[in-house]
Amino acid sequence: MTNRISQMHDESKKVLVLGGDGFCGWPTSLHLSKKGYEVIIIDNLSRRNIDNELEVESLTPIRPMGERIKAWKEVTGKTIRYLNIDLATDYDRLYQIICEEKPHAMIHFAEQRSAPYSMKSPRHKRYTVNNNMNATHNILCAIADSGLDIHLVHLGTMGVYGYGTAGVKIPEGYLDVEVKTEQGEGVEQKILYPTNPGSVYHMTKSQDQLLFQYYNKNDQLRITDLHQGIVWGTNTEETSLDERLINRFDYDGDYGTVLNRFLMQAALDYPITVHGTGGQTRAFIHIQDTVRCIQLAIENPPAEGDLVMIFNQMTETHRVEDLAKMVKELTGGEIAYVPNPRKEAAENELHVKNDLFLSKGLNPITLNKGLLEEVTDVARRYANRADLSKIPARSVWTKDQQAGIPVKKEAVTDQT
């Protein structure tokens, strides 16, 4: 048993959403607010600053945080508070907020989330490590130091496992193994499923797992780690209520997720850029399911003394080439096979268990024509905001890789 002070009786269900201005954090904040949670967003607006650095904006015109929150109040009558805190550097302020607010749960989105951005240069690699690992450790340290029984829900990534399997479905976090003693006796153990990160970003998420394991063991923190697939879609029920609430739509080579990029490229009559052979298999989840999964995770916390609870937050897997062909059929776009900037296998299989969320009542949204057309319509609506020069993936993993830039049609020779 622990001496941690519980605030589970607090009917306000207060939640701190760390990184609540981002692609997943903003719709999650609105969803939880609508469901009756008292939401406080903490964000240092670093993602907006990265837009300034990269000289590219969201395809959708996202409003300043103050305007977003004001619009939510006008539309729903519900209040979301916002605090600008750098979680990686301002430990004292974070600790003060936790002690003052005594939240029921904390949702941790506050990490640099792009693999390509993390590989752009030594500076970007170091920033990603410093920001992500310091933020995670400060959060854990502050919760432990507060003495409060706060449930931490973290948005991780399926990418910690790499993109291959040993012929078995990737389990939800843990692997049951048997090791032999010197006497030859078999001893059963439960270990974290081995990680195989494919970028500096994924490496920081792998390190997060060890930090969670330690603070769970040492300080009995209750933690849920969500290993999420690639998110597609843009809006949720809540962000669709008013244009001022619209969610981000990243299309550039650093932050645009693969399916959204394909749909946007086709909508703008730009080649659907498939990296390498397109034989890479990835896990996917719609943004609406992301926010639902986070609510389910909050409402189904691990019991006191339990190991870190790990969910595979995905609904389906697809080969990249198959997605490109699907988008081509839907939109009439053309596929361009370009060099793969990443250092990875040309093809892979991916089998993943997602039984835990299904057991908690998730009714998954899977790829369907209506939702794909919805994303395409958003892309067409805001096409005038697109900078086509920002579409190619230019960050390369090593000097042996090449940027994923399609060859212009007029430069292609007749191969027939």
N, C-alpha and C positions, 0 to 999 in steps of 0.2 A: 504494500500500500504506500501511497505517497502523501505528502502534506500539501499538495498543490491546492490552491483555493479555487473552488468551482463557481462559475457564474452561469451554469447550464440552466438554472431556474429563471434567468432573466428573459421575460417574455418578449422583450424588444428584439431579440435575436440579432444583436449588433455584429456587423461583419466589417472588417477592414479589407478592402480590395487593393492590394499592392500592385501598382502598374495598371491602374484602372482606366487609363486613357488610351490603352492600346487596342489592337485588333481583336483580341479575345477579352481583354479586361473591361472595355467599355460596354459591350453587349451583356457581359456577365453582371456588371454593376446594375444595369437597367432591369435585367431579368430578376435579380434578387430583390431589388427595390419593389418591383411590381408584386412579388410574392410575399411582401410584408416584412422583409428584413430592413433594419436600419443600416444603411450603407455609408461608409466613409471611404473615399478614394484617397490613396496616397500615391503620388506620382511626381517625378521631377521633370516630366515632359521631355525626357531624353530622346524618345522616338521622334518627336517633332524636330528636335535639334539635329538628329541624323538626317532628316529630310533636307534641312538647310545645308548640311555638309555635302550630301550627295547631289544637291540641286535638282531634286525631284519631289513632287508632292503626290499624295494619295490621288488616285483618279477621281474619287468622290471628294467633294469639297467639305472636309471636316471642319467644324467650327471650333473656336477657342473654348477651353474648358468652362469658363464662366458662362458662356452662351449656351453650351450644351446642358449644363445643370439648370439654368434658368428655363430653358425650353421644356425639360423634363418636369419641372415644377408646374409650368403652365398647362402641360398636356395631361398630367396625371394627378396633380395636387400633392405629389410625394417629394420629399426633400432628400437630396444626396449632398453630403458635405465633401469638401476637397481640401487636402493639405499638400503643399509642395515640399517634399522631403527627399533628399538623396539618401536612400537606404544603405548604399555602399559606404558612405562616409559619415553620416550624421547619426551615429549610434545613440547618443544621449537624447536627441529629440525623439527618435523612434521609441526608446525605452519609456520616455515621459508619456507619450501618447498611449502606449499600451497600458501603463499603470492608471492613467486618467480615464480611458474609455472602457477598459475591461471587456474587450470584445468576446463574443461567443466563439468566433472563428476568424482566421486570417487566411485570405486567398493570395497566394504568391505567384504573380505574373511578372514580377519586377526584375526581369533579366533581358539582356540583349539576345534576341531570339533568332537571328539569321545566321545560318552556316556560311553562306558566301561572304557576308560582311565580316565574319570572324576570321576569314582567310585572306582579306584584301591586302594586308601588309603586317609587318611586325607590330606596328602601333595598334592596329585593329585587333590583333590576337591578344595583345597585352591588355587592352581596354576590356575586351570580353571576359578575360579571366579575372581581372581586378573587380569589374562591376558585378559579375554574376556570383562569384564565390564569396566576395565580401558581403554582398547584399544577403545572400542565403545565410551565411554564418552570423551576421548581425541580427537577423530575424530570430534565429534559433537561440542565440545567446540572450537576447532581450526577453524572449518568452520564458526561458529557464530562469533568468534573473528576477523576473516579475513575481514568480511563485504562483501565477495564475494557471488554471487549467484551460488553456486555449487550444482548440483544434486547428492545426496548420494544414491547409490543403495546397499542394504545390502542383503547378502545371509543368510537367516534364515532357519527355519526348520518346517515341518509339525508337528514335535514332540512336539512343544509347546502346542498343543491341547491335548496331550495324544493320546491314540489309541482307543477311543470309541466315539460313537455319541449318541445323544438323539433321534435317529430316524429321524434326518434331515441331509441334506448335510451340512458339515462345510462351512460356507460362507467365502468370501475372506476378512477376517480381522474384519468386523464389524457386529454387530447384532442390529437390530431394536427392541427396547423394549418399553413397555408402563409401566410407574410407576404411582401410585396413590398419589395425594396430600392429605393433611389432610381433605380437603373438598370432597374427593372422585372423584375429577376430574382427568381424564387420561391425562398424559403428555408423548409425544413420545420422545425418546432419542435414539441416536446412540452410542453404546459402543463397545469397543474392545471385540471380542469374548473371553469368559473366557479361560484362559490357565489351563493346567493340566500337568505340566512337569513331565517326568518319570525318570529324572536323573539330576545331578548337571549341566551337559552341557546344557540340555534342559531348566533348570531353568535360566541360564544366557541368553539364547535367549529370554525367556519370559521377563526378565528384560530389554533387549534391546528395546522391544516394548514400554515400559514406557518411556525410555530415548528418543526414537524417538518422541513419542507423546508430551513430554514436549518441546523439542527443536523446533518442528514444531509449537506448539502453541505460545511459548514465543519468538522465534527468526525467525519464518516464514521460517525455512529451508524446502527445497523441498526434500522429502525422499520417496524412494520406498523400501518396505520390501518384499523380496521374500521368502515365506514359502515353502521350497523345500522338495520334497520327497527323498527317498533313490536313490542315483545315481548308475547306473550300466553301464557296458561298460568300456573301457579303452582309446581308441584313438578316435580322431576326424579327420576331413579332414586335418587339419593343422599339428597335431602331427604325422600323418602318412607319411608326406613328406620326413622325414629323421629319421633314428634310433636315432640320437642324440637329436631329439625333442620328443622322446617317453614320454608318460605320466606315472604317478605312477600306480602301481597295488598293492594295499594293500590286503593281504590275512590273516594277523594275527588276533587273537581273539579280539584285541582292535580296529583296524582301518579298517579291511576288511569289506566291505558292503556285505549284505547277499547273493545277487544273484551272485556277483563276487566270493564270497567264495565258494558257491556251485559248480560253474563251475570249479574253480581251484581244489577243492577237488576231483571232479570226474576225472579231467584230470590227477591227480596224483595217482589215484586208492586209494584215502583216503575216508573214509565214509562221505557221505553228511550229515552233522550234523544239525539236526533239534532240536531247543531248545523247550523243553516241548512238547505240543501236535502238534505244528505247526499251531495252529488255529489262530495265530495272523495275522491280515490283515494290510498291509503296503501300502503306496503310493510310486510309482516308477517314475523315469525319466532317460532317456539315457543321457550320458555325452554330446553327440552332441546337444541334445535339451537344456541342461543346458546353453551352450554358446550362443545358438540362443535366448533363453529367456532373457539372460542378455543384449544382443544387443537390443532386442525389448523394454526392460525396459528403457535403456538409451535413445532410440529414441522416447519414449512416456512418457515423464516426467509429473508429476503432475503440474497443473498450479499454479501460485503464489496464496497463500491463501488456497489451497486445503489441506484436511487432508492427513496424510501419506497414500500413495497408497500401498495397500497390495494385492499381487498376490499369489495364491496357485500354486506353480511351480511344477506341477506333471502331468503325462499323463495317468496313470492307477493305479488301486489298485489290489493286489493279496494276497491270503493267503500264508503264508510261506510254508506250507505243499504242496500246489499245485505247487509252484515253484520247490520244491525239486523233486516232481514226474515228472515234466516237464524235469528237468535236468537228472534225472535217465533214462527217455525214450530216451533222446537225446544222452546220453553218455554211457549208460549201467552201471553207477555207482550204488552203494548200499546206501540206506538211513539208518542212525543211529539216533534214538531218544535219546537225551541226556538231562540231567537236564537243566532247564532254569536259568541262572545266574541272570536274571533280576527279580525284583519284579513287576509283572504285571499280568493282567488277562490272564488266559490260552487261552481264545479266545475272539475275538472282531470283530465287524463290523466297516467299515470305509467308509463313503460316503463324497465325497469332490467335491466342485465346482471348476472348473478351466476355467470359461467362459472368464475371462479378457484376458488371453494370446491367447485363440482361436480367440477372437475378434480382436486381434492385428496382426493376420496372421500366428500364429504358426500352422504348419502341423505336428502333433506329430508323433514321432517314437514310435512304440509299440513293445512289445516283439515279435521277429520273429526268426525263425530257423537260418537264415543267420548270424544275429548279435550275437546270442548266440554261434554259432559255431566259430565266430571270436574271442570272448573272450576265448573260450576253446583252440583255436589254440595258442593264446598268452600265455596262461598258460602252454601248452605243450612245447612251444618253449623255455621257460625259466625255465622249471621244475627243472633243475639242481641247480638253485639258491634258491630253497625252503628249509626252515627248518621246517620239519613236526612237531617239538615240539612246534612251535609257532602258529599252527593252532587253537588249542582249545581256547575257550573263558574262561579265568580264573578269570577275574574281577567279583566279586559278589556284588550285591547291598546291602545285609545284611548278617549277620552270618547265617541266616536261608536258604540262597540260596547255591547252589552247582555249581562248575565249570562245563562247558559243555564239558566233556571229554568222547569220545566214548569208549565203552568196546572193548578190542581187540577180534578179531574173535575167536582166539583159547581159549579164556576164557568164551565164551558163551556156555551154556549147551543146549542140544537138547530139544526143547519145543514141539516137535511133538509127 
